[in-house]
């Protein structure tokens, strides 16, 4: 059985490569992005590009993306 992790665990923080590094260090190789704009601002091209670049250098699978629950930043 392979385990995965949702970045919802870190929803109070902006999703960065540092968080992905922490997940990667645990040995987990599948993650779900939780698309809350205060965490993952999918409208911010720089944040999306930075995360995409991180994936190019790591063997980690973006297994799924959780759709946004709310339209605002709260």
Buried (B, 14 or more C-beta within 10 A) or exposed (E): EEEBBBBBEBEEEBBBBEBBEBBBEEEBBBBBBBBBBBBBBEEEEEBBEBBEEBBEEEEBEBBEBBEEEEEEEE
